[in-house]
Amino acid sequence: MSDASRHPLPPGFPIALDEGTSLWSGGRVATGGVPWKVVRLADAARPHLAALRRAGARGTAASSPVGRALARLLLDHGLARPVPPPRPGPHDMTVVIPAYGRPDELARCLAAVKGLPVIVVDDCSPDPGPLRRAAAAAGARLVRHPVNRGPAAARNTGLRLVDTPLAAFVDSDCRPEPGWLDVLVPHFDDPRVAAVAPRVRPDPGDARLLARYETARSALDMGVRPALVRPGGRLGFVPTATLLVRVAAVRDLPFDEELRLGEDVDFVWRLGDRGWNVRYEPAARVEHTARLAPVEWARRRHEYGTSAADLARRHPGRLAPARPSLWNLAVLALLARGRPGPAAACAAVAAALLARRLARLPADWSLAALIVGKGVLADAAALGHALRREWWPAGLLVLVACPRGRAARAAAAAMLAPIALEWLRERPAVDPVRYTLLRLAEDVAYGTGVTAASARARSSAPLRPDVRLPEGLSAARAGTWARAAANRIRRPRRSGGTPPEPPGTDR
């Protein structure tokens, strides 16, 4: 755990309950967080939770030691999110731009960050002259690698030259929109935050099919909801196409230069393992030049997939394509065989056993029923996702066989229903048939990369599911966290000084 974990939130720092957090039993039980958990809080927390519910999305700042201790816990476990107001600059920070060729893109990027100190790292471009002229025209400092070492090494080279408390990694094909730092910088008032990522969107206005698809489904776009970024959460990582970092947090935790791809995932995960928080803030926006040539687009998705083997070796267990529970697998298997009655009975038994495990919490059986129902749906979606990507050969066979078999039709529904819901939610400027075909092509391209990398590494880790035991909810862990949280909030320091330290995060 980093030293930052021992610092309380500053006075006046506002938070709001996360959209995925639900309160039960009058605020004595909460569900949600990153990873998802069930939490019991002490009675002392209830007035503060009620104030957060009244404040809604705009949030509120706690003034008492108890309220600030609760806010610290809620933030660190993803049950709440920070909502600091934008703060106009100037901001004491440096921009680091790794570049390889594409001087026109670099010039556009430099224009977008005008007024800030900038370090451009030329990663041994074949023709360095245009990059040198673009950097000189913008007043940026240029550093050149004598050999090509990859984006991780370029970012590290730039970071070593930064002498400001904050640094922004901005890829040369990205252009931050005005006011981006005013939105991102206030997040660093929380001393546990090591990095904040904005929303990266493709350039608007292109009418080509892939451009319209990318507008709805860019690999760099993490969506409209703010999030705590952590493995096991709704956002397991953020891309470093544009990423603002606290230099003190990352100086001794640089990018892994052996990784040519996936270095952003590894970087974010290692920050979390050190106890730092990484946040996604979509209110700050960045434009990105998408790769829209069909072959190049598919090749890039394939390349993303090839990072899986290296990441699985560095982070064992985190790359499993699905983590279904045995109970949910049984329910889904019975439904696939057309036996809804036994499937409902199996789910009811699972809910009853879970309710028994949660009996110490002040919540009725409906909480256990909700958990089981959501778990079945989540596991069905995860299995369908794996059939489209990591298990794509089996997924293709499922789609071919679905007219002739009940089980194949059920598996095909698990594959295609999330895409249909995605289309209905996003309403992209692409008809549903072509959207579905492009989505499947994207997933297969990525999955072939995973398969190829796994074969080269002679490892099945990125392809192997992690089947959980019936206690997959880990109610015991949730109960332990809840007791710790309750004890911390019951005993604020009487001196009126800093609140007690929060317990460590569950992983």
C-alpha positions as CSV (number, residue, x, y, z in Angstrom):
1,M,0.0,0.0,0.0
2,S,1.4,3.4,-1.0
3,D,1.9,6.3,1.5
4,A,-1.1,8.0,-0.2
5,S,-3.4,5.5,1.4
6,R,-2.7,7.0,4.8
7,H,-3.9,10.5,3.8
8,P,-7.5,11.5,4.3
9,L,-9.5,13.4,1.8
10,P,-9.0,17.2,2.0
11,P,-11.9,19.2,3.5
12,G,-14.5,20.2,1.0
13,F,-13.7,17.4,-1.4
14,P,-17.2,16.3,-2.8
15,I,-18.3,12.8,-3.7
16,A,-21.4,11.2,-5.0
17,L,-22.7,7.7,-4.8
18,D,-21.8,5.6,-7.8
19,E,-24.6,4.7,-10.2
20,G,-23.9,1.0,-9.6
21,T,-24.3,1.4,-5.8
22,S,-27.6,0.3,-4.2
23,L,-28.6,0.8,-0.6
24,W,-30.7,-1.7,1.3
25,S,-32.3,-1.8,4.8
26,G,-32.4,2.0,5.2
27,G,-28.7,2.4,4.3
28,R,-27.3,-0.3,6.6
29,V,-26.3,-2.5,3.6
30,A,-24.8,-1.4,0.3
31,T,-24.0,-3.4,-2.8
32,G,-21.7,-2.4,-5.6
33,G,-18.1,-1.3,-5.8
34,V,-15.0,-2.5,-7.5
35,P,-14.9,-5.5,-7.3
36,W,-18.6,-5.9,-6.6
37,K,-19.3,-6.6,-2.9
38,V,-21.9,-6.5,-0.2
39,V,-21.1,-4.1,2.6
40,R,-22.7,-3.6,6.0
41,L,-22.1,-0.1,7.5
42,A,-22.5,1.1,11.1
43,D,-25.4,3.2,12.1
44,A,-23.1,6.2,12.3
45,A,-22.8,6.1,8.5
46,R,-26.5,6.3,7.8
47,P,-26.9,10.1,8.1
48,H,-24.0,10.6,5.7
49,L,-25.4,8.1,3.2
50,A,-28.8,9.8,3.4
51,A,-27.1,13.1,2.6
52,L,-25.3,11.5,-0.4
53,R,-28.6,10.2,-1.7
54,R,-30.2,13.6,-1.4
55,A,-27.3,15.3,-3.2
56,G,-27.6,12.9,-6.1
57,A,-25.1,13.3,-9.0
58,R,-23.9,16.7,-7.9
59,G,-22.5,15.2,-4.7
60,T,-21.6,16.7,-1.4
61,A,-18.6,17.1,0.8
62,A,-18.5,15.8,4.4
63,S,-17.3,18.2,7.1
64,S,-17.0,15.8,10.0
65,P,-14.2,13.2,10.7
66,V,-16.8,10.4,10.5
67,G,-18.2,11.7,7.2
68,R,-14.7,12.0,5.7
69,A,-13.7,8.6,6.9
70,L,-16.8,7.2,5.3
71,A,-16.1,9.1,2.1
72,R,-12.6,7.7,2.0
73,L,-14.0,4.1,2.3
74,L,-16.6,4.6,-0.3
75,L,-14.2,6.1,-2.8
76,D,-11.5,3.4,-2.3
77,H,-14.0,0.6,-2.9
78,G,-15.8,2.1,-5.8
79,L,-19.1,2.7,-4.0
80,A,-18.8,6.4,-4.6
81,R,-17.0,8.6,-7.1
82,P,-15.3,12.0,-6.8
83,V,-17.1,15.1,-8.2
84,P,-14.6,17.9,-7.8
85,P,-15.6,21.1,-9.6
86,P,-13.5,22.1,-12.6
87,R,-10.6,24.4,-11.7
88,P,-9.2,26.9,-14.2
89,G,-5.5,26.9,-14.9
90,P,-2.7,27.5,-15.2
91,H,-1.7,24.0,-14.1
92,D,1.8,23.0,-13.1
93,M,2.3,20.1,-15.4
94,T,4.3,18.8,-18.4
95,V,3.0,17.0,-21.6
96,V,5.0,14.0,-22.9
97,I,4.3,13.0,-26.5
98,P,5.8,9.8,-27.8
99,A,6.0,10.1,-31.6
100,Y,7.0,7.9,-34.5
101,G,6.6,9.6,-37.9
102,R,3.3,11.3,-38.8
103,P,4.5,14.9,-38.4
104,D,1.1,16.3,-39.4
105,E,-0.6,14.5,-36.5
106,L,2.1,15.7,-34.2
107,A,1.6,19.3,-35.3
108,R,-2.1,19.0,-34.6
109,C,-1.4,17.5,-31.2
110,L,1.0,20.3,-30.3
111,A,-1.5,22.9,-31.3
112,A,-4.1,21.3,-28.9
113,V,-1.7,21.5,-25.9
114,K,-0.4,25.0,-26.7
115,G,0.8,26.9,-23.7
116,L,2.0,23.9,-21.7
117,P,5.6,22.7,-21.5
118,V,6.0,19.8,-23.9
119,I,8.5,17.0,-24.3
120,V,8.4,15.2,-27.7
121,V,10.2,11.8,-27.7
122,D,11.0,10.8,-31.3
123,D,11.2,7.0,-31.2
124,C,13.7,6.8,-34.0
125,S,11.5,7.9,-36.9
126,P,12.9,7.0,-40.3
127,D,12.8,10.7,-41.3
128,P,13.4,12.8,-38.2
129,G,13.4,16.2,-40.0
130,P,9.6,16.8,-40.1
131,L,9.1,15.9,-36.5
132,R,12.0,18.2,-35.5
133,R,10.5,21.1,-37.4
134,A,7.0,20.5,-35.9
135,A,8.4,20.4,-32.4
136,A,10.5,23.6,-33.0
137,A,7.6,25.5,-34.4
138,A,5.6,24.8,-31.2
139,G,8.4,25.5,-28.8
140,A,8.5,21.9,-27.6
141,R,11.6,20.1,-26.4
142,L,12.6,17.2,-28.6
143,V,14.4,14.1,-27.6
144,R,15.3,11.3,-30.1
145,H,16.0,7.6,-29.4
146,P,18.9,6.3,-31.5
147,V,16.9,3.0,-32.0
148,N,13.2,2.3,-32.0
149,R,12.3,1.1,-28.5
150,G,8.5,1.3,-28.5
151,P,5.9,3.6,-26.9
152,A,6.6,2.4,-23.3
153,A,10.3,3.4,-23.5
154,A,9.3,6.7,-25.2
155,R,7.0,7.6,-22.3
156,N,9.6,6.6,-19.8
157,T,12.3,8.8,-21.5
158,G,9.9,11.8,-21.4
159,L,8.9,11.1,-17.8
160,R,12.5,11.2,-16.6
161,L,12.8,14.8,-17.9
162,V,9.6,16.0,-16.2
163,D,10.1,18.4,-13.2
164,T,6.5,19.2,-12.5
165,P,4.2,17.4,-10.0
166,L,1.9,16.2,-12.8
167,A,2.6,14.9,-16.3
168,A,0.2,14.1,-19.2
169,F,1.0,11.3,-21.6
170,V,-0.6,12.3,-24.9
171,D,-0.1,10.2,-28.1
172,S,0.7,12.2,-31.2
173,D,-2.6,11.2,-32.9
174,C,-4.6,12.7,-30.0
175,R,-5.9,16.2,-29.5
176,P,-7.3,17.2,-26.0
177,E,-10.3,19.5,-26.2
178,P,-10.2,22.9,-24.4
179,G,-10.7,22.7,-20.6
180,W,-9.5,19.1,-20.3
181,L,-7.0,19.9,-17.6
182,D,-9.5,22.0,-15.7
183,V,-11.6,18.8,-15.3
184,L,-8.8,16.3,-14.7
185,V,-6.4,18.1,-12.4
186,P,-8.9,18.5,-9.4
187,H,-9.0,14.7,-9.1
188,F,-5.5,14.8,-7.7
189,D,-6.7,16.7,-4.6
190,D,-7.4,13.1,-3.5
191,P,-3.9,12.0,-2.4
192,R,-4.6,8.4,-3.4
193,V,-5.2,9.2,-7.0
194,A,-2.1,8.3,-9.2
195,A,-3.7,8.7,-12.7
196,V,-6.8,10.0,-14.4
197,A,-7.9,9.2,-17.9
198,P,-10.2,11.3,-20.1
199,R,-12.7,10.0,-22.7
200,V,-10.9,9.4,-26.0
201,R,-13.2,9.7,-29.0
202,P,-12.6,9.4,-32.8
203,D,-12.7,12.5,-35.0
204,P,-16.3,13.4,-35.8
205,G,-17.6,14.0,-39.3
206,D,-16.3,11.1,-41.3
207,A,-19.2,9.5,-43.2
208,R,-17.5,6.2,-44.0
209,L,-18.9,3.0,-42.5
210,L,-15.9,2.2,-40.3
211,A,-15.9,5.8,-39.1
212,R,-19.5,5.6,-38.1
213,Y,-18.9,2.3,-36.4
214,E,-15.9,3.7,-34.5
215,T,-17.9,6.6,-33.3
216,A,-20.1,4.1,-31.4
217,R,-17.5,1.4,-30.7
218,S,-13.9,2.8,-30.5
219,A,-11.4,0.6,-28.7
220,L,-10.2,3.7,-26.9
221,D,-13.6,5.0,-25.8
222,M,-14.4,3.8,-22.3
223,G,-17.9,5.2,-22.3
224,V,-19.9,7.9,-20.6
225,R,-19.8,6.8,-16.9
226,P,-17.0,7.8,-14.6
227,A,-15.3,4.9,-12.9
228,L,-12.6,3.6,-10.5
229,V,-10.3,1.6,-12.8
230,R,-9.4,-1.8,-11.3
231,P,-9.3,-5.4,-12.4
232,G,-12.6,-7.0,-11.7
233,G,-14.5,-3.8,-12.1
234,R,-16.6,-2.3,-14.9
235,L,-13.5,-0.8,-16.3
236,G,-10.5,-3.0,-15.8
237,F,-8.1,-0.6,-17.5
238,V,-7.8,2.6,-19.4
239,P,-5.7,3.3,-22.5
240,T,-2.7,5.6,-22.2
241,A,-3.5,7.3,-25.4
242,T,-4.0,10.3,-23.1
243,L,-3.4,9.8,-19.3
244,L,-2.7,12.4,-16.6
245,V,-0.4,11.0,-13.8
246,R,1.0,12.1,-10.5
247,V,4.8,12.0,-11.1
248,A,5.6,11.1,-7.5
249,A,3.5,8.0,-7.9
250,V,4.9,6.7,-11.2
251,R,8.5,7.8,-11.0
252,D,9.6,4.4,-9.6
253,L,6.9,2.5,-11.4
254,P,7.6,3.2,-15.1
255,F,6.1,1.5,-18.1
256,D,7.4,-2.0,-18.8
257,E,9.6,-1.4,-21.9
258,E,9.6,-5.1,-22.8
259,L,5.9,-4.7,-23.8
260,R,5.2,-3.3,-27.2
261,L,1.5,-3.8,-26.7
262,G,-0.6,-4.0,-23.5
263,E,1.9,-1.7,-21.7
264,D,-1.0,0.5,-20.7
265,V,-2.9,-2.4,-19.1
266,D,0.1,-3.5,-17.2
267,F,0.9,0.0,-16.0
268,V,-2.6,0.6,-14.7
269,W,-2.7,-2.7,-12.9
270,R,0.6,-2.3,-11.2
271,L,-0.5,1.1,-10.0
272,G,-3.5,-0.5,-8.4
273,D,-1.4,-3.3,-6.9
274,R,0.7,-0.6,-5.2
275,G,-2.5,0.8,-3.5
276,W,-3.0,3.8,-5.8
277,N,-6.3,4.7,-7.4
278,V,-6.8,5.2,-11.1
279,R,-9.9,7.1,-12.3
280,Y,-11.7,7.5,-15.6
281,E,-13.3,11.0,-16.1
282,P,-15.4,11.2,-19.3
283,A,-16.2,14.9,-18.8
284,A,-12.7,15.6,-20.2
285,R,-12.6,14.7,-23.9
286,V,-9.9,14.0,-26.4
287,E,-10.1,13.5,-30.1
288,H,-8.2,10.7,-31.7
289,T,-7.4,9.9,-35.3
290,A,-8.9,6.4,-35.9
291,R,-7.4,3.8,-38.3
292,L,-10.2,3.4,-40.8
293,A,-8.6,1.3,-43.6
294,P,-10.4,-2.1,-43.2
295,V,-7.2,-4.2,-43.2
296,E,-5.3,-1.8,-40.9
297,W,-8.3,-1.7,-38.6
298,A,-8.5,-5.5,-38.3
299,R,-4.8,-5.8,-38.0
300,R,-4.7,-3.4,-35.1
301,R,-7.4,-5.4,-33.2
302,H,-5.4,-8.5,-33.8
303,E,-2.3,-6.8,-32.4
304,Y,-4.2,-5.8,-29.3
305,G,-5.1,-9.5,-28.7
306,T,-1.4,-10.5,-29.0
307,S,-0.7,-8.8,-25.7
308,A,-2.7,-11.3,-23.8
309,A,0.0,-13.9,-23.2
310,D,2.6,-11.4,-21.9
311,L,0.0,-9.9,-19.6
312,A,-1.2,-13.3,-18.4
313,R,2.4,-14.1,-17.5
314,R,2.9,-10.9,-15.5
315,H,-0.6,-10.9,-13.9
316,P,-1.6,-14.6,-13.3
317,G,-5.3,-15.1,-13.2
318,R,-6.4,-11.7,-14.5
319,L,-6.8,-12.6,-18.1
320,A,-9.3,-15.4,-17.8
321,P,-11.9,-14.9,-20.5
322,A,-14.8,-15.9,-18.2
323,R,-15.3,-16.5,-14.5
324,P,-18.6,-18.3,-14.2
325,S,-19.8,-20.0,-11.0
326,L,-20.8,-23.6,-10.9
327,W,-24.3,-22.6,-9.8
328,N,-24.8,-20.3,-12.7
329,L,-23.4,-22.8,-15.2
330,A,-25.9,-25.3,-13.9
331,V,-28.8,-22.8,-14.4
332,L,-27.6,-21.9,-17.8
333,A,-27.1,-25.5,-18.9
334,L,-30.7,-26.3,-17.8
335,L,-32.1,-23.3,-19.7
336,A,-30.1,-24.3,-22.8
337,R,-31.7,-27.7,-22.7
338,G,-35.2,-26.2,-22.5
339,R,-35.8,-27.0,-18.8
340,P,-36.9,-23.8,-17.2
341,G,-38.5,-25.4,-14.2
342,P,-35.3,-27.2,-13.0
343,A,-33.3,-24.1,-13.8
344,A,-35.5,-22.0,-11.6
345,A,-35.2,-24.6,-8.8
346,C,-31.5,-24.6,-9.1
347,A,-31.4,-20.8,-8.9
348,A,-33.7,-20.9,-5.9
349,V,-31.4,-23.3,-4.1
350,A,-28.5,-21.0,-4.9
351,A,-30.4,-18.0,-3.6
352,A,-31.4,-19.9,-0.4
353,L,-27.8,-20.9,0.3
354,L,-26.6,-17.4,-0.3
355,A,-29.2,-15.9,1.9
356,R,-28.0,-18.2,4.7
357,R,-24.5,-16.9,4.2
358,L,-25.7,-13.4,4.3
359,A,-27.9,-13.9,7.3
360,R,-25.7,-11.7,9.5
361,L,-26.5,-8.7,7.3
362,P,-29.7,-6.7,8.0
363,A,-31.2,-7.6,4.6
364,D,-34.1,-9.9,3.5
365,W,-34.1,-12.8,1.0
366,S,-34.6,-10.4,-1.9
367,L,-31.0,-9.3,-1.8
368,A,-29.8,-12.9,-2.3
369,A,-32.4,-13.4,-5.1
370,L,-31.1,-10.3,-6.9
371,I,-27.5,-11.3,-6.6
372,V,-28.2,-14.7,-8.1
373,G,-30.3,-13.3,-10.9
374,K,-27.7,-10.7,-11.8
375,G,-25.0,-13.3,-11.6
376,V,-26.7,-15.7,-14.0
377,L,-27.1,-12.8,-16.6
378,A,-23.6,-11.6,-16.1
379,D,-22.1,-15.1,-16.6
380,A,-24.2,-15.7,-19.7
381,A,-22.9,-12.4,-21.2
382,A,-19.4,-13.3,-20.2
383,L,-19.6,-16.7,-21.8
384,G,-21.1,-15.2,-25.0
385,H,-18.3,-12.6,-25.1
386,A,-15.7,-15.4,-24.8
387,L,-17.3,-17.3,-27.6
388,R,-17.0,-14.2,-29.8
389,R,-13.4,-13.5,-28.9
390,E,-11.1,-15.9,-27.1
391,W,-13.1,-19.0,-28.1
392,W,-14.0,-17.7,-31.5
393,P,-13.6,-21.0,-33.3
394,A,-16.2,-22.6,-31.1
395,G,-18.3,-19.4,-31.5
396,L,-18.3,-19.7,-35.2
397,L,-19.4,-23.4,-35.0
398,V,-22.2,-22.3,-32.6
399,L,-23.5,-19.8,-35.2
400,V,-23.4,-22.4,-37.9
401,A,-25.1,-25.0,-35.8
402,C,-27.8,-22.8,-34.2
403,P,-30.6,-23.6,-36.7
404,R,-30.2,-27.3,-35.8
405,G,-29.8,-27.4,-32.0
406,R,-31.4,-25.9,-28.9
407,A,-28.1,-25.6,-27.0
408,A,-26.4,-23.9,-30.0
409,R,-29.3,-21.5,-30.2
410,A,-29.0,-20.6,-26.6
411,A,-25.2,-20.1,-27.0
412,A,-25.8,-17.9,-30.1
413,A,-28.3,-15.9,-28.1
414,A,-25.6,-15.3,-25.4
415,M,-23.3,-14.2,-28.1
416,L,-25.6,-11.9,-30.0
417,A,-28.1,-10.5,-27.5
418,P,-25.5,-8.2,-25.9
419,I,-24.6,-6.8,-29.3
420,A,-28.3,-6.1,-30.0
421,L,-28.7,-4.4,-26.6
422,E,-25.6,-2.4,-27.3
423,W,-27.0,-1.2,-30.6
424,L,-30.3,-0.3,-29.0
425,R,-28.5,1.7,-26.3
426,E,-26.1,3.5,-28.6
427,R,-28.3,3.9,-31.7
428,P,-25.2,4.2,-33.9
429,A,-25.4,5.5,-37.5
430,V,-24.9,2.0,-38.7
431,D,-27.8,-0.4,-39.4
432,P,-28.0,-3.4,-36.9
433,V,-27.0,-6.0,-39.4
434,R,-23.7,-4.3,-40.5
435,Y,-23.1,-3.2,-36.9
436,T,-23.4,-6.9,-35.7
437,L,-21.1,-8.1,-38.5
438,L,-18.5,-5.5,-37.7
439,R,-18.7,-6.3,-34.0
440,L,-18.2,-10.0,-34.7
441,A,-15.3,-9.2,-37.1
442,E,-13.7,-7.0,-34.4
443,D,-14.0,-9.7,-31.7
444,V,-12.6,-12.4,-34.0
445,A,-9.7,-10.2,-35.0
446,Y,-8.9,-9.7,-31.3
447,G,-9.4,-13.4,-30.5
448,T,-7.1,-14.5,-33.3
449,G,-4.4,-12.4,-31.6
450,V,-5.0,-14.0,-28.3
451,T,-4.9,-17.5,-29.9
452,A,-1.7,-16.7,-31.8
453,A,0.0,-15.3,-28.7
454,S,-1.0,-18.2,-26.5
455,A,0.3,-20.7,-29.1
456,R,3.7,-18.8,-29.3
457,A,3.9,-18.7,-25.5
458,R,2.7,-22.3,-25.2
459,S,0.3,-21.1,-22.5
460,S,-3.5,-21.7,-22.2
461,A,-3.9,-19.1,-19.5
462,P,-5.5,-16.4,-21.7
463,L,-7.9,-19.0,-23.1
464,R,-8.8,-20.9,-19.9
465,P,-11.9,-20.0,-17.9
466,D,-11.8,-19.6,-14.1
467,V,-14.7,-21.6,-12.8
468,R,-15.7,-20.4,-9.3
469,L,-16.9,-22.5,-6.5
470,P,-20.5,-22.0,-5.4
471,E,-19.3,-19.4,-2.8
472,G,-18.0,-17.2,-5.7
473,L,-19.8,-14.2,-4.2
474,S,-17.2,-14.3,-1.4
475,A,-19.8,-13.3,1.2
476,A,-17.3,-14.1,3.9
477,R,-14.9,-11.5,2.5
478,A,-17.6,-9.0,2.1
479,G,-18.6,-9.5,5.7
480,T,-15.0,-9.0,6.9
481,W,-14.8,-5.8,4.9
482,A,-18.1,-4.6,6.3
483,R,-17.0,-5.3,9.9
484,A,-13.7,-3.4,9.3
485,A,-15.6,-0.5,7.8
486,A,-18.1,-0.4,10.6
487,N,-15.4,-0.4,13.2
488,R,-13.4,2.3,11.5
489,I,-16.4,4.6,11.2
490,R,-17.6,4.0,14.8
491,R,-14.3,5.2,16.3
492,P,-13.3,8.6,14.8
493,R,-10.5,10.3,16.6
494,R,-11.8,12.5,19.4
495,S,-9.2,15.2,18.9
496,G,-10.9,16.3,15.7
497,G,-7.8,15.6,13.6
498,T,-7.4,13.3,10.6
499,P,-9.9,10.4,10.4
500,P,-8.8,6.9,11.0
501,E,-7.0,5.1,8.2
502,P,-9.3,3.0,5.9
503,P,-8.7,-0.7,5.6
504,G,-6.9,-2.1,2.6
505,T,-8.8,-2.8,-0.6
506,D,-10.1,-6.3,-1.4
507,R,-8.5,-8.1,-4.4
